C-alpha cells in the first residue's frame, strides 16, 4: 500500500469537491452558508476506519477495493450511493 499516494490523492479529491468552501443551504426563512461535513479516513498499520464505521483490516477485499479506488485517483466506489457528488 502506497500511503504517500493515498494521502496525495485524498488531497486532490478533497480539492475537487471544494474542501473549505461553503455551500448555500436553503432554510424556511431564507438561506445560510454551510460547510459540508467531512468523512474521516483513519489509516492504521493493519487496517482502516471510514467515518464511524468498524475497523477494516487491509486483507479484507472491500478495504483493498476502497484503497485501490483512492490510489487510482477516484472516490471509493462504496461511497457513491451516499455521496454521489463526492465527499
QUIPELIN-V667331 format. One record per residue. RES is the residue in one small letter. SS is DSSP state (a for helix, b for strand, c for the rest). Layout:
RES&SS + RES&SS
//
This chain:
x&c + x&c + x&a + x&a + x&a + x&a + x&a + x&a + x&a + x&a + x&a + x&a + x&a + x&a + x&a + x&a + x&c + x&c + x&c + x&c + x&c + x&b + x&b + x&b + x&b + x&b + x&b + x&c + x&c + x&b + x&b + x&b + x&b + x&b + x&b + x&c + x&c + x&c + x&c + x&c + x&b + x&b + x&b + x&c + x&c + x&c + x&b + x&b + x&b + x&b + x&c + x&c + x&c + x&c + x&c + x&b + x&b + x&c + x&c + x&c + x&a + x&a + x&a + x&a + x&a + x&a + x&a + x&a + x&a + x&a + x&a + x&c + x&c + x&c + x&c + x&c + x&a + x&a + x&a + x&c + x&c + x&c + x&c + x&c + x&c + x&c + x&c
//
